[in-house]
Amino acid sequence: MKNLLSFDYSGLRRVLLEAVVIICFGVGVGLSLNYSLLLQVFTDPVAPPVAPAAVDAAQPVVITRAQVEALTGRARLVDARISELYAAGHLPGASSLPLDEIESAMPAFLAKVDKQQSLIVYCSGYGCPDSYDLGQLLRDAGYRDVMIYEGGFPEWRDAGRPVETLK
């Protein structure tokens, strides 16, 4: 305790004054270097927020397993996996449209499925880009309501949901 009481505080005022001068100098330099940015912040009008749906309407919507279950019967399921995987097991009622056979399979799909029909495209789960790529191709072909089920067949099967196979 005696050390604190016996400390010479006479130079403390000078140190505090120097700190205030340094801080003021830093703020002045910062403001002068960023003048145009500050002017822009205070003079530019604020743009109205953009609705999430309008951000990129050309992109398919990603949905969950629960949403797929809720849409069953109202949307057509489209399996983007290869034919062998489709035959081994697929979501009930799903149509096979393998991405690797798209050039030969697309004309028949276009003739069979109305472009007003909602589509749910899936493939081999997370990390499989085929459903997204097929969804983009379907959007380009004129289908407007295209959804992507990212969990795909593995998530559906692992959740104990019904699976169909070709005999």
Chimera marker file (.cmm) of the C-alpha trace (Angstrom):
<marker_set name="trace">
<marker id="1" x="0.000" y="0.000" z="0.000" r="1" g="1" b="0" radius="0.5"/>
<marker id="2" x="2.791" y="2.393" z="0.764" r="1" g="1" b="0" radius="0.5"/>
<marker id="3" x="4.127" y="1.989" z="-2.779" r="1" g="1" b="0" radius="0.5"/>
<marker id="4" x="0.880" y="3.245" z="-4.313" r="1" g="1" b="0" radius="0.5"/>
<marker id="5" x="0.640" y="6.169" z="-1.953" r="1" g="1" b="0" radius="0.5"/>
<marker id="6" x="4.220" y="7.147" z="-2.449" r="1" g="1" b="0" radius="0.5"/>
<marker id="7" x="4.044" y="7.007" z="-6.278" r="1" g="1" b="0" radius="0.5"/>
<marker id="8" x="4.712" y="10.312" z="-8.028" r="1" g="1" b="0" radius="0.5"/>
<marker id="9" x="1.606" y="11.163" z="-10.089" r="1" g="1" b="0" radius="0.5"/>
<marker id="10" x="2.948" y="14.477" z="-11.399" r="1" g="1" b="0" radius="0.5"/>
<marker id="11" x="3.789" y="13.051" z="-14.877" r="1" g="1" b="0" radius="0.5"/>
<marker id="12" x="0.410" y="11.297" z="-15.285" r="1" g="1" b="0" radius="0.5"/>
<marker id="13" x="-1.301" y="14.461" z="-16.496" r="1" g="1" b="0" radius="0.5"/>
<marker id="14" x="1.231" y="14.841" z="-19.311" r="1" g="1" b="0" radius="0.5"/>
<marker id="15" x="0.827" y="11.156" z="-20.368" r="1" g="1" b="0" radius="0.5"/>
<marker id="16" x="-2.973" y="11.502" z="-20.518" r="1" g="1" b="0" radius="0.5"/>
<marker id="17" x="-2.686" y="14.706" z="-22.565" r="1" g="1" b="0" radius="0.5"/>
<marker id="18" x="-0.342" y="12.972" z="-25.041" r="1" g="1" b="0" radius="0.5"/>
<marker id="19" x="-2.756" y="10.024" z="-25.356" r="1" g="1" b="0" radius="0.5"/>
<marker id="20" x="-5.665" y="12.372" z="-26.135" r="1" g="1" b="0" radius="0.5"/>
<marker id="21" x="-3.573" y="14.201" z="-28.774" r="1" g="1" b="0" radius="0.5"/>
<marker id="22" x="-2.571" y="10.893" z="-30.420" r="1" g="1" b="0" radius="0.5"/>
<marker id="23" x="-6.196" y="9.655" z="-30.474" r="1" g="1" b="0" radius="0.5"/>
<marker id="24" x="-7.446" y="12.955" z="-31.956" r="1" g="1" b="0" radius="0.5"/>
<marker id="25" x="-4.696" y="12.874" z="-34.575" r="1" g="1" b="0" radius="0.5"/>
<marker id="26" x="-5.637" y="9.255" z="-35.521" r="1" g="1" b="0" radius="0.5"/>
<marker id="27" x="-9.322" y="10.103" z="-35.823" r="1" g="1" b="0" radius="0.5"/>
<marker id="28" x="-8.505" y="13.140" z="-37.974" r="1" g="1" b="0" radius="0.5"/>
<marker id="29" x="-6.300" y="11.126" z="-40.330" r="1" g="1" b="0" radius="0.5"/>
<marker id="30" x="-8.899" y="8.328" z="-40.539" r="1" g="1" b="0" radius="0.5"/>
<marker id="31" x="-11.703" y="10.746" z="-41.378" r="1" g="1" b="0" radius="0.5"/>
<marker id="32" x="-9.663" y="12.580" z="-43.978" r="1" g="1" b="0" radius="0.5"/>
<marker id="33" x="-8.617" y="9.360" z="-45.729" r="1" g="1" b="0" radius="0.5"/>
<marker id="34" x="-12.163" y="7.980" z="-45.728" r="1" g="1" b="0" radius="0.5"/>
<marker id="35" x="-13.970" y="11.225" z="-46.517" r="1" g="1" b="0" radius="0.5"/>
<marker id="36" x="-15.513" y="9.967" z="-49.769" r="1" g="1" b="0" radius="0.5"/>
<marker id="37" x="-16.847" y="6.813" z="-48.092" r="1" g="1" b="0" radius="0.5"/>
<marker id="38" x="-18.347" y="8.792" z="-45.239" r="1" g="1" b="0" radius="0.5"/>
<marker id="39" x="-19.930" y="11.229" z="-47.676" r="1" g="1" b="0" radius="0.5"/>
<marker id="40" x="-21.437" y="8.330" z="-49.607" r="1" g="1" b="0" radius="0.5"/>
<marker id="41" x="-22.895" y="6.799" z="-46.422" r="1" g="1" b="0" radius="0.5"/>
<marker id="42" x="-24.653" y="9.994" z="-45.472" r="1" g="1" b="0" radius="0.5"/>
<marker id="43" x="-25.810" y="11.160" z="-48.935" r="1" g="1" b="0" radius="0.5"/>
<marker id="44" x="-26.806" y="8.000" z="-50.859" r="1" g="1" b="0" radius="0.5"/>
<marker id="45" x="-30.442" y="6.982" z="-50.557" r="1" g="1" b="0" radius="0.5"/>
<marker id="46" x="-31.104" y="3.664" z="-48.878" r="1" g="1" b="0" radius="0.5"/>
<marker id="47" x="-32.174" y="1.016" z="-51.373" r="1" g="1" b="0" radius="0.5"/>
<marker id="48" x="-35.369" y="-0.828" z="-50.462" r="1" g="1" b="0" radius="0.5"/>
<marker id="49" x="-34.835" y="-4.423" z="-49.338" r="1" g="1" b="0" radius="0.5"/>
<marker id="50" x="-35.232" y="-7.043" z="-52.051" r="1" g="1" b="0" radius="0.5"/>
<marker id="51" x="-37.619" y="-9.905" z="-51.393" r="1" g="1" b="0" radius="0.5"/>
<marker id="52" x="-35.751" y="-13.250" z="-51.100" r="1" g="1" b="0" radius="0.5"/>
<marker id="53" x="-37.853" y="-14.818" z="-53.853" r="1" g="1" b="0" radius="0.5"/>
<marker id="54" x="-36.918" y="-12.000" z="-56.226" r="1" g="1" b="0" radius="0.5"/>
<marker id="55" x="-33.185" y="-12.297" z="-55.589" r="1" g="1" b="0" radius="0.5"/>
<marker id="56" x="-32.745" y="-15.079" z="-58.125" r="1" g="1" b="0" radius="0.5"/>
<marker id="57" x="-36.023" y="-16.456" z="-59.386" r="1" g="1" b="0" radius="0.5"/>
<marker id="58" x="-34.166" y="-18.596" z="-61.921" r="1" g="1" b="0" radius="0.5"/>
<marker id="59" x="-32.725" y="-20.793" z="-59.170" r="1" g="1" b="0" radius="0.5"/>
<marker id="60" x="-34.556" y="-23.938" z="-58.034" r="1" g="1" b="0" radius="0.5"/>
<marker id="61" x="-35.752" y="-23.956" z="-54.419" r="1" g="1" b="0" radius="0.5"/>
<marker id="62" x="-34.083" y="-26.352" z="-51.958" r="1" g="1" b="0" radius="0.5"/>
<marker id="63" x="-36.534" y="-28.253" z="-49.734" r="1" g="1" b="0" radius="0.5"/>
<marker id="64" x="-36.375" y="-30.693" z="-46.804" r="1" g="1" b="0" radius="0.5"/>
<marker id="65" x="-37.690" y="-34.237" z="-46.388" r="1" g="1" b="0" radius="0.5"/>
<marker id="66" x="-40.685" y="-32.952" z="-44.413" r="1" g="1" b="0" radius="0.5"/>
<marker id="67" x="-41.551" y="-30.616" z="-47.268" r="1" g="1" b="0" radius="0.5"/>
<marker id="68" x="-41.247" y="-33.484" z="-49.768" r="1" g="1" b="0" radius="0.5"/>
<marker id="69" x="-43.664" y="-35.517" z="-47.632" r="1" g="1" b="0" radius="0.5"/>
<marker id="70" x="-46.092" y="-32.583" z="-47.495" r="1" g="1" b="0" radius="0.5"/>
<marker id="71" x="-45.967" y="-32.147" z="-51.281" r="1" g="1" b="0" radius="0.5"/>
<marker id="72" x="-46.388" y="-35.858" z="-52.093" r="1" g="1" b="0" radius="0.5"/>
<marker id="73" x="-49.244" y="-36.228" z="-54.533" r="1" g="1" b="0" radius="0.5"/>
<marker id="74" x="-49.142" y="-32.572" z="-55.602" r="1" g="1" b="0" radius="0.5"/>
<marker id="75" x="-45.622" y="-32.517" z="-57.078" r="1" g="1" b="0" radius="0.5"/>
<marker id="76" x="-43.922" y="-34.984" z="-59.399" r="1" g="1" b="0" radius="0.5"/>
<marker id="77" x="-40.795" y="-36.633" z="-58.013" r="1" g="1" b="0" radius="0.5"/>
<marker id="78" x="-37.879" y="-36.841" z="-60.462" r="1" g="1" b="0" radius="0.5"/>
<marker id="79" x="-34.892" y="-39.122" z="-59.798" r="1" g="1" b="0" radius="0.5"/>
<marker id="80" x="-31.673" y="-37.766" z="-61.349" r="1" g="1" b="0" radius="0.5"/>
<marker id="81" x="-29.595" y="-40.865" z="-60.509" r="1" g="1" b="0" radius="0.5"/>
<marker id="82" x="-28.459" y="-43.464" z="-63.032" r="1" g="1" b="0" radius="0.5"/>
<marker id="83" x="-31.032" y="-46.055" z="-64.122" r="1" g="1" b="0" radius="0.5"/>
<marker id="84" x="-29.452" y="-48.872" z="-62.105" r="1" g="1" b="0" radius="0.5"/>
<marker id="85" x="-29.771" y="-46.933" z="-58.843" r="1" g="1" b="0" radius="0.5"/>
<marker id="86" x="-33.338" y="-45.967" z="-59.718" r="1" g="1" b="0" radius="0.5"/>
<marker id="87" x="-34.211" y="-49.638" z="-60.321" r="1" g="1" b="0" radius="0.5"/>
<marker id="88" x="-32.608" y="-50.664" z="-57.012" r="1" g="1" b="0" radius="0.5"/>
<marker id="89" x="-34.755" y="-48.197" z="-55.076" r="1" g="1" b="0" radius="0.5"/>
<marker id="90" x="-36.455" y="-44.820" z="-55.483" r="1" g="1" b="0" radius="0.5"/>
<marker id="91" x="-39.030" y="-42.606" z="-53.835" r="1" g="1" b="0" radius="0.5"/>
<marker id="92" x="-42.600" y="-43.856" z="-54.453" r="1" g="1" b="0" radius="0.5"/>
<marker id="93" x="-43.993" y="-42.643" z="-57.748" r="1" g="1" b="0" radius="0.5"/>
<marker id="94" x="-40.753" y="-41.017" z="-58.881" r="1" g="1" b="0" radius="0.5"/>
<marker id="95" x="-39.921" y="-40.721" z="-62.568" r="1" g="1" b="0" radius="0.5"/>
<marker id="96" x="-36.433" y="-41.613" z="-63.705" r="1" g="1" b="0" radius="0.5"/>
<marker id="97" x="-34.613" y="-38.869" z="-65.599" r="1" g="1" b="0" radius="0.5"/>
<marker id="98" x="-30.897" y="-39.691" z="-65.265" r="1" g="1" b="0" radius="0.5"/>
<marker id="99" x="-28.689" y="-36.688" z="-65.785" r="1" g="1" b="0" radius="0.5"/>
<marker id="100" x="-26.161" y="-38.784" z="-67.718" r="1" g="1" b="0" radius="0.5"/>
<marker id="101" x="-28.907" y="-39.753" z="-70.233" r="1" g="1" b="0" radius="0.5"/>
<marker id="102" x="-30.539" y="-36.323" z="-70.408" r="1" g="1" b="0" radius="0.5"/>
<marker id="103" x="-30.211" y="-35.843" z="-74.169" r="1" g="1" b="0" radius="0.5"/>
<marker id="104" x="-32.071" y="-39.041" z="-74.987" r="1" g="1" b="0" radius="0.5"/>
<marker id="105" x="-34.518" y="-38.993" z="-72.039" r="1" g="1" b="0" radius="0.5"/>
<marker id="106" x="-35.542" y="-35.331" z="-71.994" r="1" g="1" b="0" radius="0.5"/>
<marker id="107" x="-37.810" y="-35.374" z="-75.104" r="1" g="1" b="0" radius="0.5"/>
<marker id="108" x="-39.965" y="-38.169" z="-73.651" r="1" g="1" b="0" radius="0.5"/>
<marker id="109" x="-40.103" y="-36.402" z="-70.280" r="1" g="1" b="0" radius="0.5"/>
<marker id="110" x="-41.143" y="-33.126" z="-71.917" r="1" g="1" b="0" radius="0.5"/>
<marker id="111" x="-43.905" y="-34.905" z="-73.846" r="1" g="1" b="0" radius="0.5"/>
<marker id="112" x="-45.188" y="-36.687" z="-70.730" r="1" g="1" b="0" radius="0.5"/>
<marker id="113" x="-44.967" y="-33.985" z="-68.027" r="1" g="1" b="0" radius="0.5"/>
<marker id="114" x="-46.863" y="-30.695" z="-68.214" r="1" g="1" b="0" radius="0.5"/>
<marker id="115" x="-44.682" y="-27.612" z="-67.690" r="1" g="1" b="0" radius="0.5"/>
<marker id="116" x="-47.152" y="-26.317" z="-65.090" r="1" g="1" b="0" radius="0.5"/>
<marker id="117" x="-46.445" y="-29.391" z="-62.924" r="1" g="1" b="0" radius="0.5"/>
<marker id="118" x="-44.403" y="-28.868" z="-59.761" r="1" g="1" b="0" radius="0.5"/>
<marker id="119" x="-41.223" y="-30.959" z="-59.779" r="1" g="1" b="0" radius="0.5"/>
<marker id="120" x="-39.095" y="-32.270" z="-56.916" r="1" g="1" b="0" radius="0.5"/>
<marker id="121" x="-35.701" y="-33.430" z="-58.158" r="1" g="1" b="0" radius="0.5"/>
<marker id="122" x="-33.433" y="-35.608" z="-56.030" r="1" g="1" b="0" radius="0.5"/>
<marker id="123" x="-30.313" y="-37.736" z="-56.395" r="1" g="1" b="0" radius="0.5"/>
<marker id="124" x="-27.818" y="-39.471" z="-54.088" r="1" g="1" b="0" radius="0.5"/>
<marker id="125" x="-27.980" y="-37.011" z="-51.212" r="1" g="1" b="0" radius="0.5"/>
<marker id="126" x="-25.832" y="-34.200" z="-49.938" r="1" g="1" b="0" radius="0.5"/>
<marker id="127" x="-22.762" y="-33.691" z="-52.091" r="1" g="1" b="0" radius="0.5"/>
<marker id="128" x="-24.503" y="-34.991" z="-55.233" r="1" g="1" b="0" radius="0.5"/>
<marker id="129" x="-24.812" y="-32.130" z="-57.738" r="1" g="1" b="0" radius="0.5"/>
<marker id="130" x="-26.967" y="-34.070" z="-60.228" r="1" g="1" b="0" radius="0.5"/>
<marker id="131" x="-30.295" y="-32.977" z="-58.750" r="1" g="1" b="0" radius="0.5"/>
<marker id="132" x="-29.290" y="-29.334" z="-58.850" r="1" g="1" b="0" radius="0.5"/>
<marker id="133" x="-27.908" y="-29.612" z="-62.398" r="1" g="1" b="0" radius="0.5"/>
<marker id="134" x="-31.040" y="-31.429" z="-63.596" r="1" g="1" b="0" radius="0.5"/>
<marker id="135" x="-33.203" y="-28.845" z="-61.842" r="1" g="1" b="0" radius="0.5"/>
<marker id="136" x="-31.439" y="-26.084" z="-63.779" r="1" g="1" b="0" radius="0.5"/>
<marker id="137" x="-31.949" y="-27.952" z="-67.062" r="1" g="1" b="0" radius="0.5"/>
<marker id="138" x="-35.644" y="-28.415" z="-66.276" r="1" g="1" b="0" radius="0.5"/>
<marker id="139" x="-35.955" y="-24.694" z="-65.477" r="1" g="1" b="0" radius="0.5"/>
<marker id="140" x="-34.260" y="-23.915" z="-68.792" r="1" g="1" b="0" radius="0.5"/>
<marker id="141" x="-36.745" y="-26.261" z="-70.529" r="1" g="1" b="0" radius="0.5"/>
<marker id="142" x="-39.657" y="-24.184" z="-69.227" r="1" g="1" b="0" radius="0.5"/>
<marker id="143" x="-40.609" y="-25.730" z="-65.872" r="1" g="1" b="0" radius="0.5"/>
<marker id="144" x="-41.088" y="-22.903" z="-63.367" r="1" g="1" b="0" radius="0.5"/>
<marker id="145" x="-41.802" y="-24.759" z="-60.120" r="1" g="1" b="0" radius="0.5"/>
<marker id="146" x="-38.662" y="-26.859" z="-59.638" r="1" g="1" b="0" radius="0.5"/>
<marker id="147" x="-37.572" y="-27.882" z="-56.142" r="1" g="1" b="0" radius="0.5"/>
<marker id="148" x="-34.424" y="-29.722" z="-55.080" r="1" g="1" b="0" radius="0.5"/>
<marker id="149" x="-34.481" y="-32.321" z="-52.326" r="1" g="1" b="0" radius="0.5"/>
<marker id="150" x="-30.829" y="-32.202" z="-51.215" r="1" g="1" b="0" radius="0.5"/>
<marker id="151" x="-31.098" y="-35.099" z="-48.769" r="1" g="1" b="0" radius="0.5"/>
<marker id="152" x="-32.112" y="-37.274" z="-51.688" r="1" g="1" b="0" radius="0.5"/>
<marker id="153" x="-32.670" y="-41.000" z="-51.678" r="1" g="1" b="0" radius="0.5"/>
<marker id="154" x="-30.254" y="-41.803" z="-48.790" r="1" g="1" b="0" radius="0.5"/>
<marker id="155" x="-31.971" y="-39.413" z="-46.370" r="1" g="1" b="0" radius="0.5"/>
<marker id="156" x="-35.409" y="-40.672" z="-47.404" r="1" g="1" b="0" radius="0.5"/>
<marker id="157" x="-34.433" y="-44.340" z="-46.985" r="1" g="1" b="0" radius="0.5"/>
<marker id="158" x="-32.560" y="-43.761" z="-43.705" r="1" g="1" b="0" radius="0.5"/>
<marker id="159" x="-35.620" y="-42.013" z="-42.261" r="1" g="1" b="0" radius="0.5"/>
<marker id="160" x="-37.595" y="-45.221" z="-42.792" r="1" g="1" b="0" radius="0.5"/>
<marker id="161" x="-39.791" y="-43.736" z="-45.502" r="1" g="1" b="0" radius="0.5"/>
<marker id="162" x="-41.278" y="-46.108" z="-48.141" r="1" g="1" b="0" radius="0.5"/>
<marker id="163" x="-39.125" y="-47.033" z="-51.116" r="1" g="1" b="0" radius="0.5"/>
<marker id="164" x="-40.140" y="-48.607" z="-54.437" r="1" g="1" b="0" radius="0.5"/>
<marker id="165" x="-37.979" y="-50.937" z="-56.523" r="1" g="1" b="0" radius="0.5"/>
<marker id="166" x="-38.285" y="-52.245" z="-60.057" r="1" g="1" b="0" radius="0.5"/>
<marker id="167" x="-38.575" y="-56.023" z="-60.183" r="1" g="1" b="0" radius="0.5"/>
<link id1="1" id2="2" r="1" g="1" b="0" radius="0.2"/>
<link id1="2" id2="3" r="1" g="1" b="0" radius="0.2"/>
<link id1="3" id2="4" r="1" g="1" b="0" radius="0.2"/>
<link id1="4" id2="5" r="1" g="1" b="0" radius="0.2"/>
<link id1="5" id2="6" r="1" g="1" b="0" radius="0.2"/>
<link id1="6" id2="7" r="1" g="1" b="0" radius="0.2"/>
<link id1="7" id2="8" r="1" g="1" b="0" radius="0.2"/>
<link id1="8" id2="9" r="1" g="1" b="0" radius="0.2"/>
<link id1="9" id2="10" r="1" g="1" b="0" radius="0.2"/>
<link id1="10" id2="11" r="1" g="1" b="0" radius="0.2"/>
<link id1="11" id2="12" r="1" g="1" b="0" radius="0.2"/>
<link id1="12" id2="13" r="1" g="1" b="0" radius="0.2"/>
<link id1="13" id2="14" r="1" g="1" b="0" radius="0.2"/>
<link id1="14" id2="15" r="1" g="1" b="0" radius="0.2"/>
<link id1="15" id2="16" r="1" g="1" b="0" radius="0.2"/>
<link id1="16" id2="17" r="1" g="1" b="0" radius="0.2"/>
<link id1="17" id2="18" r="1" g="1" b="0" radius="0.2"/>
<link id1="18" id2="19" r="1" g="1" b="0" radius="0.2"/>
<link id1="19" id2="20" r="1" g="1" b="0" radius="0.2"/>
<link id1="20" id2="21" r="1" g="1" b="0" radius="0.2"/>
<link id1="21" id2="22" r="1" g="1" b="0" radius="0.2"/>
<link id1="22" id2="23" r="1" g="1" b="0" radius="0.2"/>
<link id1="23" id2="24" r="1" g="1" b="0" radius="0.2"/>
<link id1="24" id2="25" r="1" g="1" b="0" radius="0.2"/>
<link id1="25" id2="26" r="1" g="1" b="0" radius="0.2"/>
<link id1="26" id2="27" r="1" g="1" b="0" radius="0.2"/>
<link id1="27" id2="28" r="1" g="1" b="0" radius="0.2"/>
<link id1="28" id2="29" r="1" g="1" b="0" radius="0.2"/>
<link id1="29" id2="30" r="1" g="1" b="0" radius="0.2"/>
<link id1="30" id2="31" r="1" g="1" b="0" radius="0.2"/>
<link id1="31" id2="32" r="1" g="1" b="0" radius="0.2"/>
<link id1="32" id2="33" r="1" g="1" b="0" radius="0.2"/>
<link id1="33" id2="34" r="1" g="1" b="0" radius="0.2"/>
<link id1="34" id2="35" r="1" g="1" b="0" radius="0.2"/>
<link id1="35" id2="36" r="1" g="1" b="0" radius="0.2"/>
<link id1="36" id2="37" r="1" g="1" b="0" radius="0.2"/>
<link id1="37" id2="38" r="1" g="1" b="0" radius="0.2"/>
<link id1="38" id2="39" r="1" g="1" b="0" radius="0.2"/>
<link id1="39" id2="40" r="1" g="1" b="0" radius="0.2"/>
<link id1="40" id2="41" r="1" g="1" b="0" radius="0.2"/>
<link id1="41" id2="42" r="1" g="1" b="0" radius="0.2"/>
<link id1="42" id2="43" r="1" g="1" b="0" radius="0.2"/>
<link id1="43" id2="44" r="1" g="1" b="0" radius="0.2"/>
<link id1="44" id2="45" r="1" g="1" b="0" radius="0.2"/>
<link id1="45" id2="46" r="1" g="1" b="0" radius="0.2"/>
<link id1="46" id2="47" r="1" g="1" b="0" radius="0.2"/>
<link id1="47" id2="48" r="1" g="1" b="0" radius="0.2"/>
<link id1="48" id2="49" r="1" g="1" b="0" radius="0.2"/>
<link id1="49" id2="50" r="1" g="1" b="0" radius="0.2"/>
<link id1="50" id2="51" r="1" g="1" b="0" radius="0.2"/>
<link id1="51" id2="52" r="1" g="1" b="0" radius="0.2"/>
<link id1="52" id2="53" r="1" g="1" b="0" radius="0.2"/>
<link id1="53" id2="54" r="1" g="1" b="0" radius="0.2"/>
<link id1="54" id2="55" r="1" g="1" b="0" radius="0.2"/>
<link id1="55" id2="56" r="1" g="1" b="0" radius="0.2"/>
<link id1="56" id2="57" r="1" g="1" b="0" radius="0.2"/>
<link id1="57" id2="58" r="1" g="1" b="0" radius="0.2"/>
<link id1="58" id2="59" r="1" g="1" b="0" radius="0.2"/>
<link id1="59" id2="60" r="1" g="1" b="0" radius="0.2"/>
<link id1="60" id2="61" r="1" g="1" b="0" radius="0.2"/>
<link id1="61" id2="62" r="1" g="1" b="0" radius="0.2"/>
<link id1="62" id2="63" r="1" g="1" b="0" radius="0.2"/>
<link id1="63" id2="64" r="1" g="1" b="0" radius="0.2"/>
<link id1="64" id2="65" r="1" g="1" b="0" radius="0.2"/>
<link id1="65" id2="66" r="1" g="1" b="0" radius="0.2"/>
<link id1="66" id2="67" r="1" g="1" b="0" radius="0.2"/>
<link id1="67" id2="68" r="1" g="1" b="0" radius="0.2"/>
<link id1="68" id2="69" r="1" g="1" b="0" radius="0.2"/>
<link id1="69" id2="70" r="1" g="1" b="0" radius="0.2"/>
<link id1="70" id2="71" r="1" g="1" b="0" radius="0.2"/>
<link id1="71" id2="72" r="1" g="1" b="0" radius="0.2"/>
<link id1="72" id2="73" r="1" g="1" b="0" radius="0.2"/>
<link id1="73" id2="74" r="1" g="1" b="0" radius="0.2"/>
<link id1="74" id2="75" r="1" g="1" b="0" radius="0.2"/>
<link id1="75" id2="76" r="1" g="1" b="0" radius="0.2"/>
<link id1="76" id2="77" r="1" g="1" b="0" radius="0.2"/>
<link id1="77" id2="78" r="1" g="1" b="0" radius="0.2"/>
<link id1="78" id2="79" r="1" g="1" b="0" radius="0.2"/>
<link id1="79" id2="80" r="1" g="1" b="0" radius="0.2"/>
<link id1="80" id2="81" r="1" g="1" b="0" radius="0.2"/>
<link id1="81" id2="82" r="1" g="1" b="0" radius="0.2"/>
<link id1="82" id2="83" r="1" g="1" b="0" radius="0.2"/>
<link id1="83" id2="84" r="1" g="1" b="0" radius="0.2"/>
<link id1="84" id2="85" r="1" g="1" b="0" radius="0.2"/>
<link id1="85" id2="86" r="1" g="1" b="0" radius="0.2"/>
<link id1="86" id2="87" r="1" g="1" b="0" radius="0.2"/>
<link id1="87" id2="88" r="1" g="1" b="0" radius="0.2"/>
<link id1="88" id2="89" r="1" g="1" b="0" radius="0.2"/>
<link id1="89" id2="90" r="1" g="1" b="0" radius="0.2"/>
<link id1="90" id2="91" r="1" g="1" b="0" radius="0.2"/>
<link id1="91" id2="92" r="1" g="1" b="0" radius="0.2"/>
<link id1="92" id2="93" r="1" g="1" b="0" radius="0.2"/>
<link id1="93" id2="94" r="1" g="1" b="0" radius="0.2"/>
<link id1="94" id2="95" r="1" g="1" b="0" radius="0.2"/>
<link id1="95" id2="96" r="1" g="1" b="0" radius="0.2"/>
<link id1="96" id2="97" r="1" g="1" b="0" radius="0.2"/>
<link id1="97" id2="98" r="1" g="1" b="0" radius="0.2"/>
<link id1="98" id2="99" r="1" g="1" b="0" radius="0.2"/>
<link id1="99" id2="100" r="1" g="1" b="0" radius="0.2"/>
<link id1="100" id2="101" r="1" g="1" b="0" radius="0.2"/>
<link id1="101" id2="102" r="1" g="1" b="0" radius="0.2"/>
<link id1="102" id2="103" r="1" g="1" b="0" radius="0.2"/>
<link id1="103" id2="104" r="1" g="1" b="0" radius="0.2"/>
<link id1="104" id2="105" r="1" g="1" b="0" radius="0.2"/>
<link id1="105" id2="106" r="1" g="1" b="0" radius="0.2"/>
<link id1="106" id2="107" r="1" g="1" b="0" radius="0.2"/>
<link id1="107" id2="108" r="1" g="1" b="0" radius="0.2"/>
<link id1="108" id2="109" r="1" g="1" b="0" radius="0.2"/>
<link id1="109" id2="110" r="1" g="1" b="0" radius="0.2"/>
<link id1="110" id2="111" r="1" g="1" b="0" radius="0.2"/>
<link id1="111" id2="112" r="1" g="1" b="0" radius="0.2"/>
<link id1="112" id2="113" r="1" g="1" b="0" radius="0.2"/>
<link id1="113" id2="114" r="1" g="1" b="0" radius="0.2"/>
<link id1="114" id2="115" r="1" g="1" b="0" radius="0.2"/>
<link id1="115" id2="116" r="1" g="1" b="0" radius="0.2"/>
<link id1="116" id2="117" r="1" g="1" b="0" radius="0.2"/>
<link id1="117" id2="118" r="1" g="1" b="0" radius="0.2"/>
<link id1="118" id2="119" r="1" g="1" b="0" radius="0.2"/>
<link id1="119" id2="120" r="1" g="1" b="0" radius="0.2"/>
<link id1="120" id2="121" r="1" g="1" b="0" radius="0.2"/>
<link id1="121" id2="122" r="1" g="1" b="0" radius="0.2"/>
<link id1="122" id2="123" r="1" g="1" b="0" radius="0.2"/>
<link id1="123" id2="124" r="1" g="1" b="0" radius="0.2"/>
<link id1="124" id2="125" r="1" g="1" b="0" radius="0.2"/>
<link id1="125" id2="126" r="1" g="1" b="0" radius="0.2"/>
<link id1="126" id2="127" r="1" g="1" b="0" radius="0.2"/>
<link id1="127" id2="128" r="1" g="1" b="0" radius="0.2"/>
<link id1="128" id2="129" r="1" g="1" b="0" radius="0.2"/>
<link id1="129" id2="130" r="1" g="1" b="0" radius="0.2"/>
<link id1="130" id2="131" r="1" g="1" b="0" radius="0.2"/>
<link id1="131" id2="132" r="1" g="1" b="0" radius="0.2"/>
<link id1="132" id2="133" r="1" g="1" b="0" radius="0.2"/>
<link id1="133" id2="134" r="1" g="1" b="0" radius="0.2"/>
<link id1="134" id2="135" r="1" g="1" b="0" radius="0.2"/>
<link id1="135" id2="136" r="1" g="1" b="0" radius="0.2"/>
<link id1="136" id2="137" r="1" g="1" b="0" radius="0.2"/>
<link id1="137" id2="138" r="1" g="1" b="0" radius="0.2"/>
<link id1="138" id2="139" r="1" g="1" b="0" radius="0.2"/>
<link id1="139" id2="140" r="1" g="1" b="0" radius="0.2"/>
<link id1="140" id2="141" r="1" g="1" b="0" radius="0.2"/>
<link id1="141" id2="142" r="1" g="1" b="0" radius="0.2"/>
<link id1="142" id2="143" r="1" g="1" b="0" radius="0.2"/>
<link id1="143" id2="144" r="1" g="1" b="0" radius="0.2"/>
<link id1="144" id2="145" r="1" g="1" b="0" radius="0.2"/>
<link id1="145" id2="146" r="1" g="1" b="0" radius="0.2"/>
<link id1="146" id2="147" r="1" g="1" b="0" radius="0.2"/>
<link id1="147" id2="148" r="1" g="1" b="0" radius="0.2"/>
<link id1="148" id2="149" r="1" g="1" b="0" radius="0.2"/>
<link id1="149" id2="150" r="1" g="1" b="0" radius="0.2"/>
<link id1="150" id2="151" r="1" g="1" b="0" radius="0.2"/>
<link id1="151" id2="152" r="1" g="1" b="0" radius="0.2"/>
<link id1="152" id2="153" r="1" g="1" b="0" radius="0.2"/>
<link id1="153" id2="154" r="1" g="1" b="0" radius="0.2"/>
<link id1="154" id2="155" r="1" g="1" b="0" radius="0.2"/>
<link id1="155" id2="156" r="1" g="1" b="0" radius="0.2"/>
<link id1="156" id2="157" r="1" g="1" b="0" radius="0.2"/>
<link id1="157" id2="158" r="1" g="1" b="0" radius="0.2"/>
<link id1="158" id2="159" r="1" g="1" b="0" radius="0.2"/>
<link id1="159" id2="160" r="1" g="1" b="0" radius="0.2"/>
<link id1="160" id2="161" r="1" g="1" b="0" radius="0.2"/>
<link id1="161" id2="162" r="1" g="1" b="0" radius="0.2"/>
<link id1="162" id2="163" r="1" g="1" b="0" radius="0.2"/>
<link id1="163" id2="164" r="1" g="1" b="0" radius="0.2"/>
<link id1="164" id2="165" r="1" g="1" b="0" radius="0.2"/>
<link id1="165" id2="166" r="1" g="1" b="0" radius="0.2"/>
<link id1="166" id2="167" r="1" g="1" b="0" radius="0.2"/>
</marker_set>
